[in-house]
Amino acid sequence: MAVRLKDIARDLGVSTVTVSKVLRGNADIGERTRALVLARMKELNYRPNMLARGLASGRSFAVGLVVPDLVHPFFGEVARSLGGALRQSGRALILASSEEDPEIEQQEIRALLSRGIDVLLVASCQPKPSEAEPFGSDRTPFLLLDRNFPGLGASFVGSNDVLVGEVATMHLISLGRKRIAHIGGRSTSPSIDRQQGYRNALAQAGLPDRRDYVVTRERFEETGDTAGYQAMQDLLRLPERPDAVFCYNDLTAIGAMQATLDAGLSIPGDVAFVGCGNLRYADYLRIPLTSIDHSSQRVGEIAAKLAVDLATTPTQPAQTILIEPKLVVRQSTVLG
């Protein structure tokens, strides 16, 4: 016989309403009660009838996520963390990739909305906030991840990217580097903000903000290592090459470091590098990479909580939650 909510409620001496609230992820349940209910569900291998719940409540108990690249480690880890957190509230995560193409992004959004998802999460590749089309619909609230469009007035979860640029560049300045370059993106809010942080740090230290030391590329998530390699070749051809580089993300830094080594230069002796993302394999590279950790796991966990809140109360005020960056120092800037 299938396990029912009232069976779990009877076993624990709580009401069926309490068990149902735990299943829905409501915030008005104590942590001890929530833990007991979830443990009992696991013991009994309880599986909610999502179709029946949807028909009764008018909800699908599914959340849609559109990201630029499912293969990129940052978005992959965000999706894993998000899916795990949603699972605790009895919700499913449906993934889609825009392939960094605004038209594909809109197609995927329409497909997810047609499935009746309760909340839409988007790391958008739209080129400019002023040109971004509405992501949700009158019935489906949406939440922005990683890439922000403040003009839309939507909730947002991502890195404090201005601070990312400041922390990375100030670290290089603290090592006595004077000719600090930046390899960055062009149009997304993280690339714009990280470059602003880079410029802020240079200004604070009284160092020149040289136009030829900033090299930008498109589509860093998808082709970061190749783009980083080519951008670093451009920097190495300058009459006065840089002695340090802050890179938009870790893949970019990996490509840039390879170009430096191929040119017969040493790291960090001739050129020091800082990436962003703190990817899991950063410790195992030929030269371990100093990086900024902006906690993809925390982004997923916080986004899941906001998504559940939006599914319950779609009209709640928008929130902007920025994850503070953390510098992780390795041999690409300081010899161990």
C-alpha positions in Angstrom: 0.0 0.0 0.0 1.3 3.5 -0.9 2.5 5.7 2.0 0.2 8.7 2.6 0.8 12.0 4.2 -1.5 11.1 7.0 0.5 8.0 7.7 3.6 10.1 8.3 1.7 12.6 10.4 0.3 9.8 12.6 3.7 8.2 13.1 5.2 11.5 14.2 2.2 12.8 16.2 1.8 15.9 14.0 -1.0 17.2 11.8 -1.3 16.4 8.1 -1.1 20.1 7.4 2.3 20.2 9.1 3.6 17.4 6.9 2.1 19.1 3.8 3.9 22.4 4.7 7.2 20.6 5.0 6.7 19.0 1.6 5.9 22.5 0.1 8.9 24.1 1.8 6.9 26.5 3.9 9.0 28.7 6.2 6.7 28.6 9.2 7.8 25.1 10.3 10.5 24.6 12.9 13.8 23.1 11.8 13.4 20.1 14.2 9.9 19.3 13.0 11.1 19.7 9.4 14.0 17.3 9.9 11.8 14.7 11.6 9.3 14.8 8.8 11.9 14.6 6.0 13.7 11.7 7.8 10.5 9.8 8.1 9.7 10.4 4.5 13.1 9.0 3.6 12.6 5.9 5.9 9.3 5.1 4.3 10.5 5.9 0.8 7.6 8.4 0.4 7.1 9.7 -3.1 4.5 12.5 -3.5 2.0 12.2 -6.4 3.1 15.4 -8.2 0.3 15.1 -10.7 -2.3 15.0 -8.0 -0.7 17.8 -6.1 -0.6 19.9 -9.3 -4.2 19.3 -10.1 -5.3 20.1 -6.6 -3.2 23.3 -6.2 -2.9 24.6 -9.7 0.9 24.3 -9.6 3.4 22.1 -11.3 5.9 22.0 -8.5 8.6 22.5 -11.1 11.1 25.4 -11.5 12.7 26.2 -14.8 16.4 27.3 -15.2 17.9 28.8 -18.4 21.7 29.3 -18.4 24.2 30.2 -21.2 26.1 27.0 -21.0 25.2 23.8 -19.1 28.8 22.4 -19.6 30.5 25.4 -18.0 31.6 24.4 -14.4 30.1 27.5 -12.7 26.6 27.0 -14.1 26.8 23.3 -13.7 27.5 23.7 -10.0 24.8 26.3 -9.6 22.3 23.9 -11.2 23.4 21.0 -9.0 23.1 23.1 -5.8 19.8 24.6 -6.9 18.3 21.2 -7.8 19.4 19.7 -4.5 17.8 22.5 -2.5 14.6 22.4 -4.5 14.4 18.6 -4.0 14.1 19.2 -0.3 10.9 21.1 -0.8 9.4 18.5 -3.2 10.1 20.5 -6.4 11.7 19.5 -9.6 14.3 21.5 -11.7 14.0 21.6 -15.5 17.2 22.8 -17.2 17.7 24.5 -20.5 20.7 26.1 -22.3 20.6 29.2 -24.4 24.0 28.5 -25.9 24.7 32.3 -25.4 22.1 33.0 -28.1 19.3 35.5 -27.2 16.9 34.0 -29.7 17.5 30.5 -28.4 17.1 31.8 -24.8 13.6 33.2 -25.7 12.7 29.9 -27.3 13.7 27.9 -24.2 11.8 30.4 -22.0 8.6 30.0 -24.0 9.0 26.2 -23.9 9.4 26.2 -20.1 6.5 28.5 -19.6 4.3 26.2 -21.8 5.1 23.4 -19.3 3.4 25.4 -16.6 6.5 25.9 -14.4 5.9 27.8 -11.1 9.0 30.0 -11.3 11.5 30.8 -14.0 15.2 31.4 -13.2 17.4 32.9 -15.9 21.1 33.7 -16.3 20.4 35.8 -19.4 22.5 36.3 -22.5 20.5 39.3 -23.6 23.0 42.0 -24.7 21.6 45.1 -22.9 19.2 45.5 -20.0 17.2 48.1 -22.0 16.7 45.5 -24.7 15.8 42.5 -22.5 12.4 41.1 -23.1 10.2 40.2 -20.2 11.3 36.8 -19.0 8.2 35.5 -17.2 4.6 36.0 -17.8 1.6 37.5 -15.9 1.3 34.2 -14.1 4.9 33.1 -13.8 7.3 35.0 -11.6 11.0 35.1 -12.5 14.3 35.4 -10.8 17.6 36.5 -12.3 20.9 34.6 -11.7 24.5 35.7 -12.1 23.6 38.4 -14.7 21.5 41.3 -13.5 19.1 43.7 -15.3 18.3 46.2 -12.5 15.8 48.0 -14.7 13.4 45.0 -14.7 12.9 45.2 -10.9 13.3 41.5 -10.5 14.9 39.6 -7.7 18.6 38.8 -8.4 21.2 36.4 -6.9 24.8 36.6 -8.0 28.3 37.7 -7.1 29.3 41.2 -5.9 31.2 41.5 -9.2 32.6 45.0 -8.6 34.2 43.7 -5.4 35.5 40.6 -7.3 37.5 42.9 -9.6 38.7 45.0 -6.7 39.8 42.1 -4.6 41.6 40.4 -7.5 43.4 43.6 -8.6 44.3 44.7 -5.1 45.9 41.3 -4.5 48.2 41.8 -7.6 49.0 45.4 -6.5 49.9 44.1 -3.0 52.5 41.9 -4.6 54.2 44.9 -6.1 52.9 44.5 -9.7 52.7 47.8 -11.6 51.6 46.8 -15.1 48.3 45.0 -14.4 46.1 44.0 -17.4 42.6 42.7 -17.6 41.1 40.1 -19.9 37.3 40.5 -19.7 34.0 40.2 -21.4 32.0 42.9 -23.2 28.3 43.0 -22.5 27.1 41.0 -19.5 26.8 42.6 -16.1 29.5 40.4 -14.4 32.0 41.4 -17.1 31.1 45.1 -16.9 31.2 45.1 -13.0 34.5 43.1 -12.8 36.2 45.5 -15.1 34.8 48.4 -13.0 36.3 46.8 -9.9 39.6 46.4 -11.7 39.6 50.1 -12.6 38.6 51.1 -9.1 41.6 49.3 -7.6 44.0 50.9 -10.1 42.7 54.3 -9.3 42.9 53.7 -5.6 46.6 52.6 -5.9 47.4 55.5 -8.2 48.3 53.2 -11.1 47.6 54.1 -14.8 44.5 52.8 -16.4 45.9 51.9 -19.8 43.5 51.2 -22.6 45.9 48.8 -24.2 46.0 46.6 -21.0 42.3 45.8 -21.3 41.4 43.1 -23.8 37.8 42.0 -24.2 36.1 39.1 -25.9 32.6 37.6 -26.3 31.4 34.2 -25.1 33.9 33.5 -22.4 31.7 30.9 -20.8 31.8 28.7 -23.9 35.3 29.3 -25.2 37.1 30.8 -22.3 40.4 29.0 -22.6 40.8 29.7 -26.3 39.8 33.3 -25.9 42.1 33.7 -23.0 45.0 32.3 -25.0 44.4 34.6 -27.9 43.9 37.7 -25.7 47.1 37.0 -23.8 49.0 36.8 -27.1 47.8 40.3 -27.8 49.0 41.5 -24.5 52.4 39.8 -24.9 52.9 41.6 -28.2 52.8 45.1 -26.5 56.1 47.0 -26.3 55.7 46.9 -22.5 54.0 43.7 -21.6 52.0 43.4 -18.4 53.5 41.8 -15.3 50.1 40.7 -13.9 46.7 39.8 -15.4 43.2 39.6 -13.8 41.1 37.3 -15.9 37.3 37.3 -16.2 37.1 33.6 -15.1 39.3 30.6 -14.5 39.0 29.2 -18.0 40.2 32.5 -19.4 43.1 32.4 -17.0 44.0 28.9 -17.9 44.3 29.9 -21.6 46.2 33.0 -20.8 48.7 31.2 -18.6 49.3 28.6 -21.4 50.1 31.4 -23.9 52.5 32.9 -21.3 54.3 29.6 -20.9 54.4 29.0 -24.6 56.1 32.4 -25.0 58.9 31.2 -22.7 57.9 33.3 -19.7 57.5 32.2 -16.1 54.5 32.3 -13.8 54.4 34.1 -11.5 57.9 35.4 -12.0 57.3 37.2 -15.2 53.5 37.4 -15.1 51.1 36.7 -12.2 47.5 35.6 -12.8 44.2 35.7 -10.9 41.1 34.0 -12.2 37.5 34.0 -11.0 35.3 31.0 -10.1 37.7 28.9 -8.0 36.9 25.8 -10.1 37.5 22.4 -8.5 40.5 21.6 -10.5 42.3 24.9 -9.9 44.6 23.2 -7.3 45.6 20.5 -9.8 46.7 22.6 -12.7 50.4 22.6 -13.9 50.6 25.9 -12.0 47.8 26.1 -9.4 45.6 29.1 -10.1 44.9 31.9 -7.6 41.2 32.6 -8.0 38.2 34.5 -6.6 35.6 32.1 -5.1 32.1 33.5 -5.5 30.5 30.3 -4.2 28.4 28.7 -6.9 26.9 26.5 -4.2 25.6 29.4 -2.2 24.1 31.0 -5.3 22.1 27.8 -6.0 21.0 27.5 -2.4 19.8 31.1 -2.1 18.2 31.0 -5.5 16.2 27.9 -4.4 14.9 29.6 -1.3 13.8 32.7 -3.3 12.2 30.4 -5.9 10.2 28.6 -3.3 9.1 31.9 -1.8 8.1 33.3 -5.2 6.1 30.1 -5.9 4.2 30.6 -2.6 3.9 34.5 -2.8 4.5 35.7 -6.4 3.9 39.3 -5.5 6.6 39.7 -2.8 9.0 42.6 -3.1 12.1 42.0 -5.3 15.4 41.2 -3.5 19.0 41.6 -4.6 21.4 39.2 -2.9 25.1 39.5 -3.6 27.6 36.8 -2.6 30.8 38.3 -1.1 33.9 37.1 -3.0 36.8 35.3 -1.3 40.4 35.3 -2.5 42.1 31.9 -2.7 45.8 32.3 -3.2 47.8 29.7 -5.1 51.1 29.5 -7.1 50.0 31.6 -10.0 50.6 34.7 -7.9 52.7 33.5 -5.0 55.4 30.8 -5.1 54.6 28.1 -2.5 
